[in-house]
Amino acid sequence: MAGGNDFYSQDRPENPRLAEDRPRGGGPEDRPRTGHRHVWIWWLATAVVILILILILFFIFI
């Protein structure tokens, strides 16, 4: 088995530092434009489910 530093240095390129492949950051200018749309979708879905349950219970007990 190869010793300490020799093992990892065999297959490394001449310049092992790679260029950044994705931007870093996430400041206020990088916020998604959707805002809180997903929250409204969940509220709407919940309201529809509750309405359907009320209608089903209404027609069962009439």
PQR file with spaces between the fields and no chain letter, atoms N, CA, C, O and H, PARSE charges and radii, in Angstrom:
ATOM       1  N    MET     1       0.851   -1.180    0.000 -0.4000 1.5000
ATOM       2  CA   MET     1       0.000    0.000    0.000 -0.0000 2.0000
ATOM       3  C    MET     1       0.892    1.236    0.000  0.5500 1.7000
ATOM       4  O    MET     1       1.941    1.253    0.643 -0.5500 1.4000
ATOM       5  N    ALA     2       0.471    2.263   -0.721 -0.4000 1.5000
ATOM       6  CA   ALA     2       1.260    3.486   -0.799 -0.0000 2.0000
ATOM       7  C    ALA     2       1.172    4.241    0.522  0.5500 1.7000
ATOM       8  O    ALA     2       0.174    4.165    1.237 -0.5500 1.4000
ATOM       9  H    ALA     2      -0.381    2.249   -1.244  0.4000 1.0000
ATOM      10  N    GLY     3       2.221    4.955    0.819 -0.4000 1.5000
ATOM      11  CA   GLY     3       2.250    5.699    2.081 -0.0000 2.0000
ATOM      12  C    GLY     3       1.628    7.076    1.938  0.5500 1.7000
ATOM      13  O    GLY     3       1.570    7.618    0.834 -0.5500 1.4000
ATOM      14  H    GLY     3       3.032    5.017    0.238  0.4000 1.0000
ATOM      15  N    GLY     4       1.170    7.638    3.022 -0.4000 1.5000
ATOM      16  CA   GLY     4       0.585    8.952    3.230 -0.0000 2.0000
ATOM      17  C    GLY     4       0.296    9.817    2.022  0.5500 1.7000
ATOM      18  O    GLY     4      -0.735    9.632    1.374 -0.5500 1.4000
ATOM      19  H    GLY     4       1.217    7.198    3.919  0.4000 1.0000
ATOM      20  N    ASN     5       1.161   10.747    1.700 -0.4000 1.5000
ATOM      21  CA   ASN     5       0.919   11.731    0.639 -0.0000 2.0000
ATOM      22  C    ASN     5       1.043   11.145   -0.764  0.5500 1.7000
ATOM      23  O    ASN     5       0.465   11.678   -1.711 -0.5500 1.4000
ATOM      24  H    ASN     5       1.998   10.898    2.226  0.4000 1.0000
ATOM      25  N    ASP     6       1.784   10.066   -0.903 -0.4000 1.5000
ATOM      26  CA   ASP     6       2.006    9.477   -2.218 -0.0000 2.0000
ATOM      27  C    ASP     6       0.711    8.922   -2.804  0.5500 1.7000
ATOM      28  O    ASP     6       0.505    9.009   -4.015 -0.5500 1.4000
ATOM      29  H    ASP     6       2.254    9.633   -0.134  0.4000 1.0000
ATOM      30  N    PHE     7      -0.154    8.363   -1.987 -0.4000 1.5000
ATOM      31  CA   PHE     7      -1.394    7.754   -2.461 -0.0000 2.0000
ATOM      32  C    PHE     7      -2.287    8.784   -3.154  0.5500 1.7000
ATOM      33  O    PHE     7      -2.829    8.500   -4.222 -0.5500 1.4000
ATOM      34  H    PHE     7       0.013    8.293   -1.003  0.4000 1.0000
ATOM      35  N    TYR     8      -2.450    9.958   -2.577 -0.4000 1.5000
ATOM      36  CA   TYR     8      -3.356   10.950   -3.135 -0.0000 2.0000
ATOM      37  C    TYR     8      -2.724   11.790   -4.238  0.5500 1.7000
ATOM      38  O    TYR     8      -3.448   12.439   -4.994 -0.5500 1.4000
ATOM      39  H    TYR     8      -2.009   10.190   -1.710  0.4000 1.0000
ATOM      40  N    SER     9      -1.442   11.797   -4.352 -0.4000 1.5000
ATOM      41  CA   SER     9      -0.800   12.652   -5.360 -0.0000 2.0000
ATOM      42  C    SER     9      -0.632   11.962   -6.701  0.5500 1.7000
ATOM      43  O    SER     9      -0.277   12.627   -7.674 -0.5500 1.4000
ATOM      44  H    SER     9      -0.854   11.270   -3.738  0.4000 1.0000
ATOM      45  N    GLN    10      -0.866   10.681   -6.797 -0.4000 1.5000
ATOM      46  CA   GLN    10      -0.617    9.968   -8.052 -0.0000 2.0000
ATOM      47  C    GLN    10      -1.565   10.367   -9.169  0.5500 1.7000
ATOM      48  O    GLN    10      -1.107   10.605  -10.286 -0.5500 1.4000
ATOM      49  H    GLN    10      -1.154   10.141   -6.006  0.4000 1.0000
ATOM      50  N    ASP    11      -2.866   10.453   -8.921 -0.4000 1.5000
ATOM      51  CA   ASP    11      -3.836   10.699   -9.982 -0.0000 2.0000
ATOM      52  C    ASP    11      -4.284   12.145  -10.068  0.5500 1.7000
ATOM      53  O    ASP    11      -5.234   12.440  -10.793 -0.5500 1.4000
ATOM      54  H    ASP    11      -3.239   10.260   -8.013  0.4000 1.0000
ATOM      55  N    ARG    12      -3.654   13.035   -9.374 -0.4000 1.5000
ATOM      56  CA   ARG    12      -4.072   14.444   -9.384 -0.0000 2.0000
ATOM      57  C    ARG    12      -3.494   15.159  -10.599  0.5500 1.7000
ATOM      58  O    ARG    12      -2.372   14.862  -11.011 -0.5500 1.4000
ATOM      59  H    ARG    12      -2.883   12.795   -8.785  0.4000 1.0000
ATOM      60  N    PRO    13      -4.234   16.086  -11.171 -0.5600 1.5000
ATOM      61  CA   PRO    13      -3.706   16.853  -12.308  0.2800 2.0000
ATOM      62  C    PRO    13      -2.618   17.822  -11.842  0.5500 1.7000
ATOM      63  O    PRO    13      -2.382   17.984  -10.645 -0.5500 1.4000
ATOM      64  N    GLU    14      -1.968   18.455  -12.806 -0.4000 1.5000
ATOM      65  CA   GLU    14      -0.912   19.414  -12.485 -0.0000 2.0000
ATOM      66  C    GLU    14      -1.444   20.560  -11.638  0.5500 1.7000
ATOM      67  O    GLU    14      -0.826   20.954  -10.649 -0.5500 1.4000
ATOM      68  H    GLU    14      -2.161   18.323  -13.778  0.4000 1.0000
ATOM      69  N    ASN    15      -2.603   21.094  -12.037 -0.4000 1.5000
ATOM      70  CA   ASN    15      -3.212   22.190  -11.293 -0.0000 2.0000
ATOM      71  C    ASN    15      -4.546   21.686  -10.746  0.5500 1.7000
ATOM      72  O    ASN    15      -5.548   21.714  -11.460 -0.5500 1.4000
ATOM      73  H    ASN    15      -3.105   20.774  -12.840  0.4000 1.0000
ATOM      74  N    PRO    16      -4.580   21.229   -9.497 -0.5600 1.5000
ATOM      75  CA   PRO    16      -5.799   20.609   -8.986  0.2800 2.0000
ATOM      76  C    PRO    16      -6.919   21.584   -8.648  0.5500 1.7000
ATOM      77  O    PRO    16      -8.022   21.141   -8.329 -0.5500 1.4000
ATOM      78  N    ARG    17      -6.686   22.886   -8.705 -0.4000 1.5000
ATOM      79  CA   ARG    17      -7.726   23.870   -8.405 -0.0000 2.0000
ATOM      80  C    ARG    17      -8.635   24.030   -9.627  0.5500 1.7000
ATOM      81  O    ARG    17      -8.170   24.409  -10.702 -0.5500 1.4000
ATOM      82  H    ARG    17      -5.790   23.246   -8.965  0.4000 1.0000
ATOM      83  N    LEU    18      -9.903   23.746   -9.465 -0.4000 1.5000
ATOM      84  CA   LEU    18     -10.857   23.864  -10.560 -0.0000 2.0000
ATOM      85  C    LEU    18     -11.553   25.220  -10.501  0.5500 1.7000
ATOM      86  O    LEU    18     -11.712   25.809   -9.431 -0.5500 1.4000
ATOM      87  H    LEU    18     -10.280   23.439   -8.592  0.4000 1.0000
ATOM      88  N    ALA    19     -11.955   25.692  -11.648 -0.4000 1.5000
ATOM      89  CA   ALA    19     -12.716   26.946  -11.694 -0.0000 2.0000
ATOM      90  C    ALA    19     -14.080   26.727  -11.066  0.5500 1.7000
ATOM      91  O    ALA    19     -14.605   25.613  -11.081 -0.5500 1.4000
ATOM      92  H    ALA    19     -11.826   25.214  -12.517  0.4000 1.0000
ATOM      93  N    GLU    20     -14.652   27.785  -10.516 -0.4000 1.5000
ATOM      94  CA   GLU    20     -15.976   27.699   -9.891 -0.0000 2.0000
ATOM      95  C    GLU    20     -17.011   27.366  -10.965  0.5500 1.7000
ATOM      96  O    GLU    20     -17.120   28.073  -11.967 -0.5500 1.4000
ATOM      97  H    GLU    20     -14.226   28.689  -10.503  0.4000 1.0000
ATOM      98  N    ASP    21     -17.765   26.296  -10.755 -0.4000 1.5000
ATOM      99  CA   ASP    21     -18.713   25.882  -11.777 -0.0000 2.0000
ATOM     100  C    ASP    21     -20.122   26.416  -11.525  0.5500 1.7000
ATOM     101  O    ASP    21     -21.006   26.222  -12.359 -0.5500 1.4000
ATOM     102  H    ASP    21     -17.676   25.722   -9.941  0.4000 1.0000
ATOM     103  N    ARG    22     -20.347   27.078  -10.404 -0.4000 1.5000
ATOM     104  CA   ARG    22     -21.658   27.676  -10.154 -0.0000 2.0000
ATOM     105  C    ARG    22     -21.469   28.925   -9.303  0.5500 1.7000
ATOM     106  O    ARG    22     -20.588   28.973   -8.445 -0.5500 1.4000
ATOM     107  H    ARG    22     -19.629   27.235   -9.726  0.4000 1.0000
ATOM     108  N    PRO    23     -22.276   29.902   -9.537 -0.5600 1.5000
ATOM     109  CA   PRO    23     -22.123   31.133   -8.761  0.2800 2.0000
ATOM     110  C    PRO    23     -22.565   30.931   -7.315  0.5500 1.7000
ATOM     111  O    PRO    23     -23.483   30.164   -7.024 -0.5500 1.4000
ATOM     112  N    ARG    24     -21.900   31.625   -6.441 -0.4000 1.5000
ATOM     113  CA   ARG    24     -22.283   31.600   -5.035 -0.0000 2.0000
ATOM     114  C    ARG    24     -22.939   32.924   -4.703  0.5500 1.7000
ATOM     115  O    ARG    24     -22.791   33.906   -5.431 -0.5500 1.4000
ATOM     116  H    ARG    24     -21.154   32.248   -6.677  0.4000 1.0000
ATOM     117  N    GLY    25     -23.648   32.939   -3.622 -0.4000 1.5000
ATOM     118  CA   GLY    25     -24.291   34.181   -3.245 -0.0000 2.0000
ATOM     119  C    GLY    25     -25.691   33.918   -2.757  0.5500 1.7000
ATOM     120  O    GLY    25     -25.930   32.930   -2.063 -0.5500 1.4000
ATOM     121  H    GLY    25     -23.768   32.141   -3.031  0.4000 1.0000
ATOM     122  N    GLY    26     -26.595   34.759   -3.098 -0.4000 1.5000
ATOM     123  CA   GLY    26     -27.964   34.605   -2.661 -0.0000 2.0000
ATOM     124  C    GLY    26     -28.464   35.856   -1.988  0.5500 1.7000
ATOM     125  O    GLY    26     -29.250   35.794   -1.043 -0.5500 1.4000
ATOM     126  H    GLY    26     -26.400   35.561   -3.662  0.4000 1.0000
ATOM     127  N    GLY    27     -28.013   36.981   -2.469 -0.4000 1.5000
ATOM     128  CA   GLY    27     -28.454   38.245   -1.911 -0.0000 2.0000
ATOM     129  C    GLY    27     -29.891   38.540   -2.295  0.5500 1.7000
ATOM     130  O    GLY    27     -30.550   37.722   -2.937 -0.5500 1.4000
ATOM     131  H    GLY    27     -27.374   37.031   -3.237  0.4000 1.0000
ATOM     132  N    PRO    28     -30.374   39.703   -1.905 -0.5600 1.5000
ATOM     133  CA   PRO    28     -31.771   40.047   -2.186  0.2800 2.0000
ATOM     134  C    PRO    28     -32.099   40.090   -3.677  0.5500 1.7000
ATOM     135  O    PRO    28     -33.249   39.880   -4.063 -0.5500 1.4000
ATOM     136  N    GLU    29     -31.109   40.356   -4.510 -0.4000 1.5000
ATOM     137  CA   GLU    29     -31.390   40.400   -5.951 -0.0000 2.0000
ATOM     138  C    GLU    29     -31.552   39.010   -6.538  0.5500 1.7000
ATOM     139  O    GLU    29     -32.012   38.881   -7.673 -0.5500 1.4000
ATOM     140  H    GLU    29     -30.175   40.526   -4.196  0.4000 1.0000
ATOM     141  N    ASP    30     -31.190   37.962   -5.803 -0.4000 1.5000
ATOM     142  CA   ASP    30     -31.286   36.594   -6.300 -0.0000 2.0000
ATOM     143  C    ASP    30     -32.534   35.869   -5.810  0.5500 1.7000
ATOM     144  O    ASP    30     -32.664   34.664   -6.022 -0.5500 1.4000
ATOM     145  H    ASP    30     -30.817   38.066   -4.881  0.4000 1.0000
ATOM     146  N    ARG    31     -33.458   36.580   -5.158 -0.4000 1.5000
ATOM     147  CA   ARG    31     -34.672   35.930   -4.661 -0.0000 2.0000
ATOM     148  C    ARG    31     -35.530   35.463   -5.823  0.5500 1.7000
ATOM     149  O    ARG    31     -35.606   36.139   -6.848 -0.5500 1.4000
ATOM     150  H    ARG    31     -33.353   37.559   -4.985  0.4000 1.0000
ATOM     151  N    PRO    32     -36.173   34.321   -5.677 -0.5600 1.5000
ATOM     152  CA   PRO    32     -37.066   33.874   -6.749  0.2800 2.0000
ATOM     153  C    PRO    32     -38.251   34.818   -6.898  0.5500 1.7000
ATOM     154  O    PRO    32     -38.699   35.427   -5.927 -0.5500 1.4000
ATOM     155  N    ARG    33     -38.743   34.932   -8.103 -0.4000 1.5000
ATOM     156  CA   ARG    33     -39.826   35.870   -8.387 -0.0000 2.0000
ATOM     157  C    ARG    33     -41.196   35.325   -7.999  0.5500 1.7000
ATOM     158  O    ARG    33     -42.190   36.041   -8.115 -0.5500 1.4000
ATOM     159  H    ARG    33     -38.379   34.438   -8.892  0.4000 1.0000
ATOM     160  N    THR    34     -41.274   34.089   -7.545 -0.4000 1.5000
ATOM     161  CA   THR    34     -42.573   33.502   -7.220 -0.0000 2.0000
ATOM     162  C    THR    34     -43.139   34.060   -5.919  0.5500 1.7000
ATOM     163  O    THR    34     -44.349   33.991   -5.702 -0.5500 1.4000
ATOM     164  H    THR    34     -40.466   33.507   -7.451  0.4000 1.0000
ATOM     165  N    GLY    35     -42.315   34.599   -5.070 -0.4000 1.5000
ATOM     166  CA   GLY    35     -42.803   35.150   -3.814 -0.0000 2.0000
ATOM     167  C    GLY    35     -43.382   34.072   -2.930  0.5500 1.7000
ATOM     168  O    GLY    35     -42.737   33.055   -2.676 -0.5500 1.4000
ATOM     169  H    GLY    35     -41.333   34.655   -5.246  0.4000 1.0000
ATOM     170  N    HIS    36     -44.607   34.292   -2.457 -0.4000 1.5000
ATOM     171  CA   HIS    36     -45.244   33.330   -1.578 -0.0000 2.0000
ATOM     172  C    HIS    36     -46.380   32.607   -2.290  0.5500 1.7000
ATOM     173  O    HIS    36     -47.386   32.257   -1.673 -0.5500 1.4000
ATOM     174  H    HIS    36     -45.131   35.119   -2.664  0.4000 1.0000
ATOM     175  N    ARG    37     -46.217   32.389   -3.569 -0.4000 1.5000
ATOM     176  CA   ARG    37     -47.266   31.732   -4.344 -0.0000 2.0000
ATOM     177  C    ARG    37     -47.563   30.343   -3.814  0.5500 1.7000
ATOM     178  O    ARG    37     -48.725   29.939   -3.777 -0.5500 1.4000
ATOM     179  H    ARG    37     -45.400   32.674   -4.071  0.4000 1.0000
ATOM     180  N    HIS    38     -46.540   29.598   -3.400 -0.4000 1.5000
ATOM     181  CA   HIS    38     -46.766   28.234   -2.931 -0.0000 2.0000
ATOM     182  C    HIS    38     -47.613   28.224   -1.660  0.5500 1.7000
ATOM     183  O    HIS    38     -48.359   27.270   -1.439 -0.5500 1.4000
ATOM     184  H    HIS    38     -45.596   29.927   -3.430  0.4000 1.0000
ATOM     185  N    VAL    39     -47.523   29.243   -0.830 -0.4000 1.5000
ATOM     186  CA   VAL    39     -48.351   29.314    0.377 -0.0000 2.0000
ATOM     187  C    VAL    39     -49.812   29.462   -0.012  0.5500 1.7000
ATOM     188  O    VAL    39     -50.680   28.810    0.567 -0.5500 1.4000
ATOM     189  H    VAL    39     -46.917   30.018   -1.009  0.4000 1.0000
ATOM     190  N    TRP    40     -50.089   30.319   -0.994 -0.4000 1.5000
ATOM     191  CA   TRP    40     -51.471   30.507   -1.441 -0.0000 2.0000
ATOM     192  C    TRP    40     -52.021   29.252   -2.101  0.5500 1.7000
ATOM     193  O    TRP    40     -53.216   28.978   -1.994 -0.5500 1.4000
ATOM     194  H    TRP    40     -49.383   30.848   -1.465  0.4000 1.0000
ATOM     195  N    ILE    41     -51.194   28.500   -2.765 -0.4000 1.5000
ATOM     196  CA   ILE    41     -51.650   27.252   -3.382 -0.0000 2.0000
ATOM     197  C    ILE    41     -52.075   26.264   -2.302  0.5500 1.7000
ATOM     198  O    ILE    41     -53.100   25.597   -2.446 -0.5500 1.4000
ATOM     199  H    ILE    41     -50.222   28.722   -2.852  0.4000 1.0000
ATOM     200  N    TRP    42     -51.300   26.159   -1.219 -0.4000 1.5000
ATOM     201  CA   TRP    42     -51.664   25.259   -0.128 -0.0000 2.0000
ATOM     202  C    TRP    42     -52.942   25.718    0.568  0.5500 1.7000
ATOM     203  O    TRP    42     -53.789   24.896    0.919 -0.5500 1.4000
ATOM     204  H    TRP    42     -50.467   26.701   -1.102  0.4000 1.0000
ATOM     205  N    TRP    43     -53.086   27.040    0.771 -0.4000 1.5000
ATOM     206  CA   TRP    43     -54.328   27.548    1.385 -0.0000 2.0000
ATOM     207  C    TRP    43     -55.532   27.251    0.501  0.5500 1.7000
ATOM     208  O    TRP    43     -56.583   26.848    0.999 -0.5500 1.4000
ATOM     209  H    TRP    43     -52.398   27.708    0.486  0.4000 1.0000
ATOM     210  N    LEU    44     -55.390   27.443   -0.785 -0.4000 1.5000
ATOM     211  CA   LEU    44     -56.488   27.177   -1.712 -0.0000 2.0000
ATOM     212  C    LEU    44     -56.833   25.694   -1.741  0.5500 1.7000
ATOM     213  O    LEU    44     -58.010   25.334   -1.733 -0.5500 1.4000
ATOM     214  H    LEU    44     -54.536   27.771   -1.190  0.4000 1.0000
ATOM     215  N    ALA    45     -55.828   24.836   -1.774 -0.4000 1.5000
ATOM     216  CA   ALA    45     -56.076   23.393   -1.775 -0.0000 2.0000
ATOM     217  C    ALA    45     -56.770   22.962   -0.493  0.5500 1.7000
ATOM     218  O    ALA    45     -57.680   22.134   -0.529 -0.5500 1.4000
ATOM     219  H    ALA    45     -54.872   25.129   -1.781  0.4000 1.0000
ATOM     220  N    THR    46     -56.351   23.514    0.636 -0.4000 1.5000
ATOM     221  CA   THR    46     -56.987   23.197    1.912 -0.0000 2.0000
ATOM     222  C    THR    46     -58.442   23.652    1.926  0.5500 1.7000
ATOM     223  O    THR    46     -59.315   22.923    2.397 -0.5500 1.4000
ATOM     224  H    THR    46     -55.612   24.187    0.665  0.4000 1.0000
ATOM     225  N    ALA    47     -58.710   24.850    1.414 -0.4000 1.5000
ATOM     226  CA   ALA    47     -60.089   25.356    1.375 -0.0000 2.0000
ATOM     227  C    ALA    47     -60.967   24.482    0.491  0.5500 1.7000
ATOM     228  O    ALA    47     -62.119   24.220    0.836 -0.5500 1.4000
ATOM     229  H    ALA    47     -58.002   25.442    1.031  0.4000 1.0000
ATOM     230  N    VAL    48     -60.444   24.030   -0.637 -0.4000 1.5000
ATOM     231  CA   VAL    48     -61.223   23.174   -1.540 -0.0000 2.0000
ATOM     232  C    VAL    48     -61.527   21.835   -0.865  0.5500 1.7000
ATOM     233  O    VAL    48     -62.647   21.334   -0.964 -0.5500 1.4000
ATOM     234  H    VAL    48     -59.508   24.243   -0.918  0.4000 1.0000
ATOM     235  N    VAL    49     -60.544   21.257   -0.186 -0.4000 1.5000
ATOM     236  CA   VAL    49     -60.767   19.981    0.500 -0.0000 2.0000
ATOM     237  C    VAL    49     -61.816   20.142    1.600  0.5500 1.7000
ATOM     238  O    VAL    49     -62.696   19.292    1.743 -0.5500 1.4000
ATOM     239  H    VAL    49     -59.635   21.665   -0.106  0.4000 1.0000
ATOM     240  N    ILE    50     -61.732   21.220    2.375 -0.4000 1.5000
ATOM     241  CA   ILE    50     -62.716   21.459    3.433 -0.0000 2.0000
ATOM     242  C    ILE    50     -64.108   21.653    2.831  0.5500 1.7000
ATOM     243  O    ILE    50     -65.087   21.125    3.360 -0.5500 1.4000
ATOM     244  H    ILE    50     -61.018   21.910    2.259  0.4000 1.0000
ATOM     245  N    LEU    51     -64.207   22.395    1.744 -0.4000 1.5000
ATOM     246  CA   LEU    51     -65.493   22.607    1.090 -0.0000 2.0000
ATOM     247  C    LEU    51     -66.086   21.288    0.596  0.5500 1.7000
ATOM     248  O    LEU    51     -67.283   21.050    0.754 -0.5500 1.4000
ATOM     249  H    LEU    51     -63.413   22.824    1.314  0.4000 1.0000
ATOM     250  N    ILE    52     -65.268   20.442    0.007 -0.4000 1.5000
ATOM     251  CA   ILE    52     -65.751   19.144   -0.465 -0.0000 2.0000
ATOM     252  C    ILE    52     -66.229   18.290    0.701  0.5500 1.7000
ATOM     253  O    ILE    52     -67.271   17.641    0.609 -0.5500 1.4000
ATOM     254  H    ILE    52     -64.295   20.635   -0.122  0.4000 1.0000
ATOM     255  N    LEU    53     -65.466   18.286    1.810 -0.4000 1.5000
ATOM     256  CA   LEU    53     -65.888   17.523    2.978 -0.0000 2.0000
ATOM     257  C    LEU    53     -67.204   18.041    3.546  0.5500 1.7000
ATOM     258  O    LEU    53     -68.058   17.246    3.938 -0.5500 1.4000
ATOM     259  H    LEU    53     -64.619   18.813    1.884  0.4000 1.0000
ATOM     260  N    ILE    54     -67.384   19.352    3.596 -0.4000 1.5000
ATOM     261  CA   ILE    54     -68.647   19.927    4.085 -0.0000 2.0000
ATOM     262  C    ILE    54     -69.798   19.516    3.184  0.5500 1.7000
ATOM     263  O    ILE    54     -70.864   19.149    3.678 -0.5500 1.4000
ATOM     264  H    ILE    54     -66.690   19.998    3.276  0.4000 1.0000
ATOM     265  N    LEU    55     -69.605   19.571    1.878 -0.4000 1.5000
ATOM     266  CA   LEU    55     -70.661   19.169    0.950 -0.0000 2.0000
ATOM     267  C    LEU    55     -71.005   17.692    1.092  0.5500 1.7000
ATOM     268  O    LEU    55     -72.178   17.320    1.062 -0.5500 1.4000
ATOM     269  H    LEU    55     -68.739   19.869    1.477  0.4000 1.0000
ATOM     270  N    ILE    56     -69.993   16.856    1.246 -0.4000 1.5000
ATOM     271  CA   ILE    56     -70.247   15.422    1.409 -0.0000 2.0000
ATOM     272  C    ILE    56     -71.033   15.177    2.703  0.5500 1.7000
ATOM     273  O    ILE    56     -72.020   14.442    2.692 -0.5500 1.4000
ATOM     274  H    ILE    56     -69.040   17.158    1.270  0.4000 1.0000
ATOM     275  N    LEU    57     -70.612   15.776    3.801 -0.4000 1.5000
ATOM     276  CA   LEU    57     -71.317   15.611    5.062 -0.0000 2.0000
ATOM     277  C    LEU    57     -72.723   16.192    4.993  0.5500 1.7000
ATOM     278  O    LEU    57     -73.642   15.639    5.597 -0.5500 1.4000
ATOM     279  H    LEU    57     -69.810   16.374    3.810  0.4000 1.0000
ATOM     280  N    PHE    58     -72.909   17.273    4.285 -0.4000 1.5000
ATOM     281  CA   PHE    58     -74.232   17.893    4.151 -0.0000 2.0000
ATOM     282  C    PHE    58     -75.193   16.944    3.444  0.5500 1.7000
ATOM     283  O    PHE    58     -76.333   16.776    3.875 -0.5500 1.4000
ATOM     284  H    PHE    58     -72.163   17.723    3.794  0.4000 1.0000
ATOM     285  N    PHE    59     -74.727   16.317    2.347 -0.4000 1.5000
ATOM     286  CA   PHE    59     -75.615   15.427    1.599 -0.0000 2.0000
ATOM     287  C    PHE    59     -75.821   14.075    2.298  0.5500 1.7000
ATOM     288  O    PHE    59     -76.818   13.398    2.047 -0.5500 1.4000
ATOM     289  H    PHE    59     -73.801   16.453    1.997  0.4000 1.0000
ATOM     290  N    ILE    60     -74.904   13.685    3.154 -0.4000 1.5000
ATOM     291  CA   ILE    60     -75.085   12.431    3.894 -0.0000 2.0000
ATOM     292  C    ILE    60     -76.165   12.599    4.952  0.5500 1.7000
ATOM     293  O    ILE    60     -77.000   11.712    5.126 -0.5500 1.4000
ATOM     294  H    ILE    60     -74.093   14.235    3.358  0.4000 1.0000
ATOM     295  N    PHE    61     -76.163   13.727    5.662 -0.4000 1.5000
ATOM     296  CA   PHE    61     -77.067   13.908    6.793 -0.0000 2.0000
ATOM     297  C    PHE    61     -78.376   14.593    6.407  0.5500 1.7000
ATOM     298  O    PHE    61     -79.161   14.933    7.292 -0.5500 1.4000
ATOM     299  H    PHE    61     -75.485   14.448    5.521  0.4000 1.0000
ATOM     300  N    ILE    62     -78.634   14.805    5.128 -0.4000 1.5000
ATOM     301  CA   ILE    62     -79.932   15.381    4.732 -0.0000 2.0000
ATOM     302  C    ILE    62     -80.937   14.314    4.501  0.5500 1.7000
ATOM     303  O    ILE    62     -82.084   14.608    4.162 -0.5500 1.4000
ATOM     304  H    ILE    62     -77.996   14.529    4.410  0.4000 1.0000
